[in-house]
Amino acid sequence: MNDASRVLQKYLHQRGLSLDPAYVPQAAGVLVQALMEAEVQHITDAERYERSHARRVYRNGYRESLWQTAWGDILLKIPKLRRGTYYPQFLDSAETLIQELVLDAYTRGIDRQQLADQLRTLAMEPLQLSELADMSERLEDVVRSFREAPLENHMTGLYLDIVDFMQGSRARSLLVAIGIDEAGEYRLLAHDIVINADDEAWLKLLRGLQARGLRHLEHVVSAQDYGVRMAVQTVFPDALWTHESHFLLRERIAQHNASVLVDAISNLRLAENNADDDIWSQPRMQLDIYGSMVSEAFNWRMVA
């Protein structure tokens, strides 16, 4: 997995977020299907439906099979041969690599040469340029369908964040846009990897969201001011902009403290049945402390 993918995955994990759960299975299925087609083409020495004097064996349709992975069962159409059998041996050790490839594709797009280099670790013959191009286009279509999907749910708020990181020896910035819907749920809407996190970079990201249907924002919270405020006022002039660092992390602290309070209350109820005042006073004191913590945590709200 490349540096940009690691940064994005770590960022989402720390904030209790994730990619659309349907993405990895769908992208992995498309990539594996393309790899099987390429491998069978090498076995038969001819493309599907092509008549060739060099053909050693003919294809005979497909058989369906479930590939069991950590992301769920993926239905594959495994090519059949008229003589002999075909099984994609690379599947036995490809799960981790396939996951890394599709996450990299989602995070930063597809570099065909790097894709070819990574696929060399599989027990397969080297891919031809035409096969690599076809595989890349299929994967790009899946990535585009998820990253550019219309925004159907009404979002009342938007949180914009930035993470600086090193990609090899080069400095890069990860721009992140997280939507907040009417129910208060968070969802990753868009991200971008840029060299300069300036107003033009933010304008591009926000205009992309607007083109996908993001409308009628009430408020925008950002972790920085430079470039963001101008971009927000340009694309979403009716939204109220607020500067708030680590907004999502604070929300998670509030949730954590709430769970601590529930535990404290449980301890207090158990102690009420105990006649020893010293024992009873200890959880009561804890309840006062945790109560003030939770009260403070839930008071961290967006200020318009």
C-alpha positions in Angstrom: 0.0 0.0 0.0 1.4 3.4 -0.9 2.0 6.3 1.5 -1.1 8.2 0.5 -3.4 5.1 1.0 -1.9 4.5 4.5 -2.5 8.1 5.5 -6.1 8.1 4.3 -6.9 4.7 5.9 -5.3 5.8 9.2 -7.2 9.1 9.1 -10.5 7.4 8.6 -9.8 4.7 11.3 -8.9 7.3 13.9 -12.3 9.0 13.3 -14.4 6.0 13.2 -15.0 6.3 9.4 -14.4 4.1 6.4 -14.8 3.9 2.7 -18.1 2.7 1.2 -18.1 -1.0 2.3 -19.2 -2.0 -1.2 -16.2 -0.6 -2.9 -13.4 -3.1 -2.1 -15.5 -6.2 -3.0 -16.7 -4.7 -6.3 -13.2 -3.4 -7.3 -11.5 -6.6 -6.2 -14.0 -8.7 -8.2 -13.4 -6.6 -11.4 -9.6 -6.7 -11.0 -9.5 -10.5 -10.4 -11.9 -11.1 -13.3 -9.6 -9.2 -15.6 -6.6 -11.1 -14.3 -8.3 -14.5 -15.0 -9.2 -13.4 -18.5 -5.6 -12.4 -19.2 -4.2 -15.7 -17.8 -6.6 -17.8 -19.8 -5.7 -15.9 -22.9 -2.1 -16.9 -22.3 -3.1 -20.5 -21.9 -5.1 -20.6 -25.1 -2.7 -18.4 -27.1 -5.7 -16.5 -28.5 -8.3 -14.0 -27.5 -11.9 -15.1 -27.0 -13.7 -16.0 -30.3 -10.4 -15.6 -32.2 -9.4 -18.3 -34.7 -5.7 -19.0 -34.5 -3.4 -21.7 -35.7 -1.4 -21.3 -32.5 -4.4 -22.0 -30.3 -3.7 -25.0 -28.0 -7.1 -25.3 -26.3 -10.5 -23.7 -26.7 -12.6 -22.0 -24.1 -16.0 -23.3 -23.0 -17.9 -20.6 -21.2 -17.7 -20.0 -17.4 -18.5 -21.5 -14.1 -19.5 -19.4 -11.1 -17.6 -19.7 -7.9 -17.5 -17.7 -4.6 -14.2 -16.2 -3.6 -14.3 -15.9 0.2 -12.4 -12.9 1.5 -12.2 -10.7 4.6 -14.5 -8.2 2.9 -17.2 -10.8 2.0 -17.9 -13.4 -0.6 -17.2 -12.3 -4.2 -18.9 -14.0 -7.1 -16.4 -14.8 -9.8 -17.0 -16.2 -13.3 -14.1 -18.6 -13.8 -13.4 -19.4 -17.5 -13.8 -23.1 -18.5 -11.8 -25.0 -21.1 -12.9 -27.7 -23.4 -10.0 -29.8 -22.4 -8.5 -29.8 -19.0 -9.4 -27.4 -16.2 -8.5 -23.9 -15.2 -8.2 -22.6 -11.7 -6.7 -19.1 -10.8 -3.9 -20.3 -8.6 -2.9 -16.7 -7.9 -6.1 -16.3 -5.7 -4.6 -18.5 -3.0 -2.1 -15.7 -2.0 -3.5 -12.6 -3.7 -6.1 -11.3 -1.1 -3.8 -8.8 0.6 -2.2 -7.6 -2.6 -5.6 -7.2 -4.3 -6.9 -5.1 -1.4 -3.8 -2.9 -1.5 -4.2 -2.4 -5.2 -7.8 -1.3 -5.1 -7.3 1.0 -2.1 -4.3 2.6 -3.9 -6.5 3.0 -7.0 -9.2 4.7 -4.9 -6.8 7.0 -3.1 -4.6 8.3 -5.9 -5.8 6.9 -9.2 -4.1 4.2 -11.3 -0.5 4.2 -12.4 -0.3 1.5 -15.0 3.5 0.9 -14.6 3.2 0.6 -10.8 0.2 -1.7 -11.3 2.2 -3.9 -13.5 5.1 -4.0 -11.1 2.9 -5.0 -8.2 1.2 -7.7 -10.2 4.5 -9.3 -10.9 4.5 -10.8 -7.4 1.7 -13.1 -8.5 2.5 -16.4 -10.0 1.4 -15.2 -13.5 3.0 -14.5 -16.8 3.8 -10.8 -17.4 0.8 -8.8 -18.7 0.8 -7.4 -22.2 0.3 -3.7 -22.7 -3.2 -4.2 -24.1 -4.2 -6.4 -21.1 -2.8 -3.9 -18.7 -4.7 -1.1 -20.4 -8.0 -3.0 -20.3 -7.5 -3.9 -16.6 -6.7 -0.3 -15.7 -9.8 1.0 -17.5 -12.1 -1.5 -15.8 -10.7 -0.6 -12.4 -10.9 3.1 -13.2 -14.6 2.8 -14.1 -15.3 1.3 -10.6 -13.3 3.9 -8.8 -15.0 6.7 -10.7 -18.5 5.3 -10.0 -17.8 5.5 -6.2 -15.7 8.7 -6.1 -18.1 10.6 -8.4 -21.4 9.1 -7.2 -24.3 11.5 -6.9 -24.9 12.8 -3.4 -28.5 11.8 -2.7 -28.6 12.2 1.1 -29.1 15.8 2.3 -26.0 17.1 4.0 -26.4 19.9 6.4 -22.8 20.3 7.3 -19.3 19.8 5.8 -16.0 19.3 7.6 -12.8 20.0 5.7 -9.5 18.8 6.9 -5.9 18.6 5.7 -3.1 16.1 6.5 0.5 16.8 5.4 2.6 13.7 4.7 5.7 12.5 2.8 5.2 10.4 -0.3 8.6 9.0 -0.7 10.9 12.1 -0.6 8.2 14.5 -1.7 5.8 16.5 0.5 2.1 16.1 -0.2 -1.2 17.1 1.4 -4.3 15.0 1.8 -7.5 17.1 1.5 -10.6 15.5 3.1 -14.2 16.5 2.9 -16.6 14.8 5.3 -20.4 15.4 5.1 -22.7 15.6 8.2 -26.3 14.7 7.5 -29.5 15.6 9.2 -29.1 12.7 11.6 -25.7 13.8 12.7 -23.9 10.9 10.9 -20.5 11.4 9.2 -19.5 10.2 5.8 -16.4 10.6 3.7 -17.5 12.6 0.6 -14.3 13.4 -1.2 -10.5 13.6 -0.9 -7.6 14.7 -3.0 -3.8 14.4 -2.9 -2.2 17.7 -3.8 1.2 19.4 -3.8 0.0 22.8 -2.7 -3.1 23.0 -0.4 -4.1 26.4 -1.6 -7.4 28.0 -2.5 -7.3 26.5 -6.0 -7.0 23.0 -4.6 -10.0 23.6 -2.2 -12.0 25.2 -5.0 -11.5 22.1 -7.2 -12.6 19.8 -4.4 -15.7 21.8 -3.4 -16.8 22.4 -7.0 -16.6 18.6 -7.5 -18.9 18.1 -4.6 -21.3 20.7 -5.9 -21.3 19.0 -9.3 -22.3 15.8 -7.6 -25.4 17.4 -6.0 -24.2 18.9 -2.7 -26.5 21.8 -2.1 -28.0 24.0 0.7 -25.2 23.6 3.2 -25.9 25.3 6.6 -22.4 25.3 8.0 -18.8 24.4 7.1 -16.1 23.6 9.6 -12.5 23.5 8.6 -9.2 22.7 10.4 -7.5 25.6 8.8 -8.2 29.0 7.4 -5.8 29.6 4.5 -7.5 29.0 1.2 -10.5 27.2 2.7 -12.6 30.2 3.7 -12.3 31.9 0.3 -13.2 28.6 -1.4 -16.2 28.0 0.8 -17.5 31.6 0.3 -17.1 31.1 -3.5 -18.8 27.8 -3.9 -21.2 27.8 -0.9 -21.8 31.5 -0.1 -24.9 30.8 2.1 -23.0 28.4 4.4 -21.6 29.6 7.8 -17.9 29.0 8.0 -16.2 28.1 11.3 -12.6 27.3 12.1 -12.3 24.3 14.5 -9.3 22.0 14.7 -9.8 18.3 15.4 -13.6 18.6 15.3 -14.2 14.9 14.6 -11.7 13.7 17.2 -13.5 15.8 19.8 -16.8 14.2 18.8 -15.2 10.8 19.4 -14.0 12.0 22.9 -17.6 12.9 23.7 -18.8 9.5 22.7 -16.1 7.8 24.7 -16.8 9.9 27.8 -20.5 9.1 27.5 -19.7 5.3 27.6 -17.5 6.0 30.7 -20.4 7.7 32.3 -22.7 4.8 31.7 -20.1 2.5 33.4 -19.9 4.9 36.4 -23.6 4.9 36.8 -23.7 1.1 36.8 -21.0 1.0 39.5 -23.0 3.6 41.5 -26.2 1.5 41.4 -24.3 -1.6 42.6 -22.7 0.4 45.4 -26.0 1.8 46.6 -26.8 -1.7 47.9 -23.6 -1.6 50.0 -24.0 -0.2 53.6 -20.4 0.9 53.7 -20.4 4.6 53.2 -16.7 4.7 52.2 -17.3 2.3 49.4 -20.4 4.1 48.3 -18.7 7.5 48.2 -16.0 6.3 45.8 -18.2 5.6 42.7 -20.2 8.7 43.6 -17.1 10.8 43.4 -16.3 9.1 40.1 -19.7 9.9 38.8 -19.2 13.6 39.6 -15.9 13.6 37.8 -17.1 11.7 34.7 -20.3 13.8 34.7 -18.3 17.0 34.4 -16.1 15.4 31.7 -19.1 14.4 29.6 -20.8 17.7 30.1 -17.7 19.5 28.8 -17.3 17.0 25.9 -20.9 17.5 24.7 -20.5 21.3 24.9 -17.9 21.1 22.1 -20.3 22.2 19.4 -19.9 23.9 16.1 -20.0 27.7 16.6 -21.5 29.6 13.7 
